[in-house]
Amino acid sequence: QVQFVESGGSLVQPGGSLRISCVASGGLSSIWTVAWYRQVPGKERELVAFEANTGTRYYADSVKGRFAISRDNMKNSLTLQMNSLKPDDTAIYYCNEYPRARDWGQGTQVTVSS
């Protein structure tokens, strides 16, 4: 059974950069498409980006050109490099399988504010 543990979130100023990480215990290589999602309290969780085992990547329009997803199956890890951050990027970020999510981890809080 795969469990996801996210880390690396923090407070960052608008225009800044941050890199968040996720470790998938139980193995990442068994998951064909792995994704980053985010959620703001009171709103639905939304898809941010995904990467398939083929290397195919997808980005939501709101983050395209600013965020970069990367997976390392050997290390069972997934990262999200976030640049040119905006206050609207403030959310709890989660990693999980796409499109059918497994159990959710605790997530990692990213706050973009001056």
Salt bridges, closest charged atoms under 4 A:
GLU46 OE2 - ARG38 NE 2.62
GLU51 OE1 - ARG57 NE 3.14
ASP61 OD1 - LYS64 NZ 3.08
ASP89 OD1 - ARG38 NH1 2.97
ASP89 OD2 - ARG66 NH1 2.78
GLU97 OE1 - ARG102 NE 2.56
